[in-house]
Amino acid sequence: MRSLWTSTTGMSAQNLNMDVIANNLANVSTTGFKKSRADFQDLLYQIMKVPGSPTSADTKSPTGIQVGLGVKPAAITKVFTEGDIVQTQNTLDVAIEGAGFFQVNLPDGNTAYTRAGNLKLDGEGRITTSDGYTIEPEIVIPEDAREVTISETGVVSAILGDETTSTELGNIDLVDFVNDSGLIAIGRNLFRETEASGTALVGTPGTNGIGTLLQGYVENSNVNLVEEMTQMITTQRAYEINSNVITTSDEMMQTVTNMV
């Protein structure tokens, strides 16, 4: 019976959908996290009568008979809408208002990208991520620095020693992509570019469509709890309905078997 296998694909699809929702909910408090959305496609159809086939000498079938064979996952898309901006009053917390990513130097020499602006200092005074990966371009805050400021355009400056005027220490550049959803997530709030995302376009914050920086704030996850809970309920009901179809198909087969 086709319905048995069709419902099996439906249950498998809803199970994957629940996995995506679970990951979104698990990261509701993750700084800079971007939620995912599962997309599905219908499978091939068994064509029992082709639309437009003759039904008599003068008539044709207006619709034909096409029986669907289920559903399959098509994509899991990262949604890069902006999360809420929350004040922390931490000097090295920086939120991106608008498009753009921070550049991060990985231990293997490659570059990754992140929206998480909860930055730190390592033992050498370099600005890093929570994992100790330095940002690009590398910026060092001297030990005697005080009143560190980061401007909207990424200029990092501080008052050094006994000086009364601030000294520029470097610039934080941001990057943008043609297709943010084409980035591949590698965990730790990091992304890597792919052919689908396009090449990273480096620019100064506030120019060429790139967002600006806001010191003392971080960007929260863009997960909407109410939306995810609604999706979870819908997914659970869809899973139950597909399991009911399998039960009903089994009962129909049992009826036929008892007739033999």
N, C-alpha and C positions, 0 to 999 in steps of 0.2 A: 504494500500500500504506500502510495507516494506520501500521504500525510505523515506517516511515521518519520520518514527521513527529512521532510520539509520542516516539521516541528523540531527535529533534532538540531537543524541549522539555526532555527529561531532561538532555541535555548542556549546554544553556544554563543550566538551573537549577543544576547542579553547578558550572559555571563561576562563577556569581554567588556560590555558597556558598564557593568557594575565594577569591574576592576578599575576602569578609568575614573569613575565617580569616587571610588574608595581612595585613589591616589590624590584626587583633588581635595577631598575632605581631610586627608592625612596632612596635607601641606597648607591648610587654611591659615596657619600662623607663620609660614616660611617667608622670610623677607625676599621680595622680588619674584616670587613664584608666579608662573603663568599656567592657568588651568588648561586642561585638554578636553577635546570633544571627539567622540567616536562617530565616524560616518560609515554608513552601510549601503550596499547595493543588492538588488535582487539578482538571483542566479538565472541560468538559462531556462527557457520555457520549452515544454514539450508541446509541439504544435500538432494537434490532431486534425485540425481543418484550417487551411491557410485562408486568411481574410481575402475576400474577393474571388474565391474559387466558385465555379458554377454550381448552382443548386438546381437549375433546370435549364431548358434551352434559352430562356429569356431573363433569368435572374441569377444574382450572385450573392454569396454570403457577405453580409455587411461587416461582420466582426470575426468570424471564424471561431476556432476553439483553441485557446492557448492556456496550458496549465503550468503555473509557476512551480519551481522546484526548490524555493527557499531563499535564504539571504546569506550574504558573506560580508566580512569587514572590508571596507574600501580604504579607510585612512583613519589615523588618530591625529587630529590637528591641534597644535598649540595655539591658544587664543591670546594675542599680545595686547589686549586692552590694558589700560593703565590702572594699577591698584590704588588704594587710598594712600595719601601722603600723611604720615604720622610724625609729629614732632618728638624728638628724643633729647635735644639739647646737648648731644654728644658732638664734639668738634669734628670728628672724622666720619660721622654719618652724613652721607650725601645721597639725596634722591634725584632722579632724573625726571624732570617735568617735560613730557613729550617723548619723542622717538629717540632711540639711541641705546648703546650698550657701553659699559666699561670694558677695556681690553685687559686681559689677564695673562701673564706669562706662566705657562705650565712647566713643571720640572723637566719634561722631555724636550723643551725648546719650542714647542708649538704655542699658538695663541688661542685662548678661549675668550668667551664673551659672557657678560653677566649684567643683570639689572639690579642685583643686590648691592646696595651702597653702604652696608655696615662695615666700613673699612677699619683697619687696625694698623699699628706700628710694630715692626719686628725689632730685634735687638740692635739692628744697625740703623734704625730710624727710617727705614723704607716703608712706604705706604703699601699695605698688602690686604688680601682678603682674609676671612676668618681662618683659612687653611694655611696662611703664610705665603700665598702666591703673590708676587709683586704685580702691581698694575703697570701698564705700558702707556706712556713713557714713565720710566722709573723716577720717582720723586723721593728725596731723602729729607727728613726733617731733622735739623741739627739738635743736639742735646740741649743747648741753651736757648732753644726757640720758645717763644711764648706768644699767646694770642694768635694762633694759627687761623687763617681765614681762607676760605675757598669761594671764589666769586662765581657768579652765574655763568660766566664764560670759561670757567675751569682754571683760572689763575690761582695758584697756591702761594700764599705769602705768610710771613711771620716776622715778629720783632725779635731780633737776635741779641743776646747778651744785654749790654747796657744801652743799646741804641734806642732811639725814640721814634724812629721811622721804620716802617715795615720793609722787608726785603723779599723780592720775588724768588721763589724756590723752584718753580716749574709750572707746567700747564697740564691739566687733565684733558686729554682728547677723548671724544666719543666716536663710535662707529655706527653706521646704519646699513641696512640691507634692503635690497629690492623686495625680497620675500622673507619676512621674519619667520613665517611658519615653516620655511624650508630648513631652518637650523636644526641640528641634531642635539638633543639634550644628553649630557654625559654625567648628570648628577652634580651635587655640590653647588647648585644654582648656576651651573656653567653650560654654555652652548658652544658647538663647533660649527663653522661654516661648511656648506656642502654646495654642490653644483646647483641644487634647487634654490638655495638661499641667495646665490650670487656672491660676488666678491665684496668683502668689507669695504665700506666707503668711509674713510677717516676724515673727521672734520672738527672744527672748534664748536663747542656748545653754543647754541643760539644762532648758528649759521646753516644755510642750505637745508632747512627743514629739520635739523637736529635739535633736540630739546635742550633746555638749560639745566643748570645744577642748583640745588637748594641745600645749603649746609645746615646741619642740625636736624635733618629729617631723613626718614627712610620710606621706601615704597613697600606697602604691605602686599600680600598675595591678592590676586584679583578674583579669588574664589568667592562666589556668592552663596552663603550657606542655605538660604531659602530656595534658591534655584537648584542647588545640588540635591537637597532633600526631596524636592518635587520630582527631579529626574530619578532619584533612587526609588521612590514609590512607584513611578510609572514603569521603571525597569523591572521591579519585583513583580508587578501585576502582569506584565508582558511575559515574563518567565513562567509564571503560574499558568497563564492561559495556554502557552505552548505545551506545558506538561500535561494539561487537561486534554489537549488534542491527542497526545500520545496515548493517554488512558482511554479516550473514546475510540480511537482507532483499534486499540487492543480489544476492547469490548466488541467492536464490529467484527473483527477477525474471529473472536470466540463464538459469536453468533453463527457465523458461516461454518465454523468447524463443527458446531453442535448439530448443524443441519445435515452434515455428511453421514 
